[in-house]
Amino acid sequence: MDCIKCDNKNCPKSGFVHGRQRYVCKKCGYHFTVSLKSSAFRVDVKQEALHLYLEGMGLRAIGRHLQVSHVSVYRWIRAFGQQTPALESPSAIDVVEMDELHTYIGHKKYCWVWIAVDRYGHRFIDFVLGTRGYSTGKLLWESVQEKTIRWVMSDHWKVYPQMIPSHQLRQSKKETYTVEGYNTRLRHGLARLKRNTLCYSKSWLMLHYSILLLMHKLNYT
């Protein structure tokens, strides 16, 4: 082992510090340690895992494909989610469509994903997780109404008239074709949102990160 200070080759071992081998230089007396061998996966492997995840593969399937632990895949996806900013959209939107998407959380408890999309901008605006009641829907509307909106289209769920002004709201299944299509894209892109599957979310936070990442992908952002 060469001294990192004077390049002297006479550097015998001199104990351990925090699990790492320490050496001492016989020439200059400098003590130093060497870094542990890195077992980290390359960035391109993590990016491939994210790509497969957003193409509808489950964590365990990705782990088998990449020959890594599904726990590592989980941590990579979570890290990507933590680094991902909130969705952005124009300050003025002509038509917003809103709908609710059903899924499971924890021990197969019901969870609803409220979604708002820009009909003509062809993008997701925002989403919230919770129940199908007023309190959750109101959170989404509070986020959306910060923008200048002409019309809001929804189905006939009773909560919408309670939170959206009547002069802006139009309730008709014929007017929610865009958001219904986007619901299908979400179910296709995330294994945890597919119907009749063994994959479902154990964590609210992981579900949030997963949907946020997929929405950014579908928004091309």
Secondary structure as a PSIPRED ss2 file (coil, helix, strand):
# PSIPRED VFORMAT (PSIPRED V4.0)

   1 M C   1.000  0.000  0.000
   2 D C   1.000  0.000  0.000
   3 C C   1.000  0.000  0.000
   4 I C   1.000  0.000  0.000
   5 K C   1.000  0.000  0.000
   6 C C   1.000  0.000  0.000
   7 D C   1.000  0.000  0.000
   8 N C   1.000  0.000  0.000
   9 K C   1.000  0.000  0.000
  10 N C   1.000  0.000  0.000
  11 C C   1.000  0.000  0.000
  12 P C   1.000  0.000  0.000
  13 K E   0.000  0.000  1.000
  14 S E   0.000  0.000  1.000
  15 G E   0.000  0.000  1.000
  16 F E   0.000  0.000  1.000
  17 V E   0.000  0.000  1.000
  18 H C   1.000  0.000  0.000
  19 G C   1.000  0.000  0.000
  20 R E   0.000  0.000  1.000
  21 Q E   0.000  0.000  1.000
  22 R E   0.000  0.000  1.000
  23 Y E   0.000  0.000  1.000
  24 V E   0.000  0.000  1.000
  25 C C   1.000  0.000  0.000
  26 K C   1.000  0.000  0.000
  27 K C   1.000  0.000  0.000
  28 C C   1.000  0.000  0.000
  29 G C   1.000  0.000  0.000
  30 Y C   1.000  0.000  0.000
  31 H E   0.000  0.000  1.000
  32 F E   0.000  0.000  1.000
  33 T E   0.000  0.000  1.000
  34 V C   1.000  0.000  0.000
  35 S C   1.000  0.000  0.000
  36 L C   1.000  0.000  0.000
  37 K C   1.000  0.000  0.000
  38 S C   1.000  0.000  0.000
  39 S C   1.000  0.000  0.000
  40 A C   1.000  0.000  0.000
  41 F C   1.000  0.000  0.000
  42 R C   1.000  0.000  0.000
  43 V H   0.000  1.000  0.000
  44 D H   0.000  1.000  0.000
  45 V H   0.000  1.000  0.000
  46 K H   0.000  1.000  0.000
  47 Q H   0.000  1.000  0.000
  48 E H   0.000  1.000  0.000
  49 A H   0.000  1.000  0.000
  50 L H   0.000  1.000  0.000
  51 H H   0.000  1.000  0.000
  52 L H   0.000  1.000  0.000
  53 Y H   0.000  1.000  0.000
  54 L C   1.000  0.000  0.000
  55 E C   1.000  0.000  0.000
  56 G C   1.000  0.000  0.000
  57 M C   1.000  0.000  0.000
  58 G C   1.000  0.000  0.000
  59 L H   0.000  1.000  0.000
  60 R H   0.000  1.000  0.000
  61 A H   0.000  1.000  0.000
  62 I H   0.000  1.000  0.000
  63 G H   0.000  1.000  0.000
  64 R H   0.000  1.000  0.000
  65 H H   0.000  1.000  0.000
  66 L H   0.000  1.000  0.000
  67 Q C   1.000  0.000  0.000
  68 V C   1.000  0.000  0.000
  69 S C   1.000  0.000  0.000
  70 H H   0.000  1.000  0.000
  71 V H   0.000  1.000  0.000
  72 S H   0.000  1.000  0.000
  73 V H   0.000  1.000  0.000
  74 Y H   0.000  1.000  0.000
  75 R H   0.000  1.000  0.000
  76 W H   0.000  1.000  0.000
  77 I H   0.000  1.000  0.000
  78 R H   0.000  1.000  0.000
  79 A H   0.000  1.000  0.000
  80 F H   0.000  1.000  0.000
  81 G H   0.000  1.000  0.000
  82 Q H   0.000  1.000  0.000
  83 Q H   0.000  1.000  0.000
  84 T C   1.000  0.000  0.000
  85 P C   1.000  0.000  0.000
  86 A C   1.000  0.000  0.000
  87 L C   1.000  0.000  0.000
  88 E C   1.000  0.000  0.000
  89 S C   1.000  0.000  0.000
  90 P C   1.000  0.000  0.000
  91 S C   1.000  0.000  0.000
  92 A E   0.000  0.000  1.000
  93 I E   0.000  0.000  1.000
  94 D E   0.000  0.000  1.000
  95 V E   0.000  0.000  1.000
  96 V E   0.000  0.000  1.000
  97 E E   0.000  0.000  1.000
  98 M E   0.000  0.000  1.000
  99 D E   0.000  0.000  1.000
 100 E E   0.000  0.000  1.000
 101 L E   0.000  0.000  1.000
 102 H E   0.000  0.000  1.000
 103 T E   0.000  0.000  1.000
 104 Y E   0.000  0.000  1.000
 105 I E   0.000  0.000  1.000
 106 G C   1.000  0.000  0.000
 107 H C   1.000  0.000  0.000
 108 K C   1.000  0.000  0.000
 109 K E   0.000  0.000  1.000
 110 Y E   0.000  0.000  1.000
 111 C E   0.000  0.000  1.000
 112 W E   0.000  0.000  1.000
 113 V E   0.000  0.000  1.000
 114 W E   0.000  0.000  1.000
 115 I E   0.000  0.000  1.000
 116 A E   0.000  0.000  1.000
 117 V E   0.000  0.000  1.000
 118 D E   0.000  0.000  1.000
 119 R C   1.000  0.000  0.000
 120 Y C   1.000  0.000  0.000
 121 G C   1.000  0.000  0.000
 122 H C   1.000  0.000  0.000
 123 R E   0.000  0.000  1.000
 124 F E   0.000  0.000  1.000
 125 I E   0.000  0.000  1.000
 126 D E   0.000  0.000  1.000
 127 F E   0.000  0.000  1.000
 128 V E   0.000  0.000  1.000
 129 L E   0.000  0.000  1.000
 130 G E   0.000  0.000  1.000
 131 T C   1.000  0.000  0.000
 132 R C   1.000  0.000  0.000
 133 G C   1.000  0.000  0.000
 134 Y H   0.000  1.000  0.000
 135 S H   0.000  1.000  0.000
 136 T H   0.000  1.000  0.000
 137 G H   0.000  1.000  0.000
 138 K H   0.000  1.000  0.000
 139 L H   0.000  1.000  0.000
 140 L H   0.000  1.000  0.000
 141 W H   0.000  1.000  0.000
 142 E H   0.000  1.000  0.000
 143 S H   0.000  1.000  0.000
 144 V H   0.000  1.000  0.000
 145 Q C   1.000  0.000  0.000
 146 E C   1.000  0.000  0.000
 147 K C   1.000  0.000  0.000
 148 T E   0.000  0.000  1.000
 149 I E   0.000  0.000  1.000
 150 R E   0.000  0.000  1.000
 151 W E   0.000  0.000  1.000
 152 V E   0.000  0.000  1.000
 153 M E   0.000  0.000  1.000
 154 S E   0.000  0.000  1.000
 155 D C   1.000  0.000  0.000
 156 H C   1.000  0.000  0.000
 157 W C   1.000  0.000  0.000
 158 K C   1.000  0.000  0.000
 159 V C   1.000  0.000  0.000
 160 Y H   0.000  1.000  0.000
 161 P H   0.000  1.000  0.000
 162 Q H   0.000  1.000  0.000
 163 M H   0.000  1.000  0.000
 164 I C   1.000  0.000  0.000
 165 P C   1.000  0.000  0.000
 166 S C   1.000  0.000  0.000
 167 H C   1.000  0.000  0.000
 168 Q C   1.000  0.000  0.000
 169 L E   0.000  0.000  1.000
 170 R E   0.000  0.000  1.000
 171 Q E   0.000  0.000  1.000
 172 S C   1.000  0.000  0.000
 173 K H   0.000  1.000  0.000
 174 K H   0.000  1.000  0.000
 175 E H   0.000  1.000  0.000
 176 T C   1.000  0.000  0.000
 177 Y H   0.000  1.000  0.000
 178 T H   0.000  1.000  0.000
 179 V H   0.000  1.000  0.000
 180 E H   0.000  1.000  0.000
 181 G H   0.000  1.000  0.000
 182 Y H   0.000  1.000  0.000
 183 N H   0.000  1.000  0.000
 184 T H   0.000  1.000  0.000
 185 R H   0.000  1.000  0.000
 186 L H   0.000  1.000  0.000
 187 R H   0.000  1.000  0.000
 188 H H   0.000  1.000  0.000
 189 G H   0.000  1.000  0.000
 190 L C   1.000  0.000  0.000
 191 A H   0.000  1.000  0.000
 192 R H   0.000  1.000  0.000
 193 L H   0.000  1.000  0.000
 194 K C   1.000  0.000  0.000
 195 R C   1.000  0.000  0.000
 196 N C   1.000  0.000  0.000
 197 T C   1.000  0.000  0.000
 198 L C   1.000  0.000  0.000
 199 C C   1.000  0.000  0.000
 200 Y C   1.000  0.000  0.000
 201 S E   0.000  0.000  1.000
 202 K C   1.000  0.000  0.000
 203 S C   1.000  0.000  0.000
 204 W H   0.000  1.000  0.000
 205 L H   0.000  1.000  0.000
 206 M H   0.000  1.000  0.000
 207 L H   0.000  1.000  0.000
 208 H H   0.000  1.000  0.000
 209 Y H   0.000  1.000  0.000
 210 S H   0.000  1.000  0.000
 211 I H   0.000  1.000  0.000
 212 L H   0.000  1.000  0.000
 213 L H   0.000  1.000  0.000
 214 L H   0.000  1.000  0.000
 215 M H   0.000  1.000  0.000
 216 H H   0.000  1.000  0.000
 217 K H   0.000  1.000  0.000
 218 L H   0.000  1.000  0.000
 219 N C   1.000  0.000  0.000
 220 Y C   1.000  0.000  0.000
 221 T C   1.000  0.000  0.000
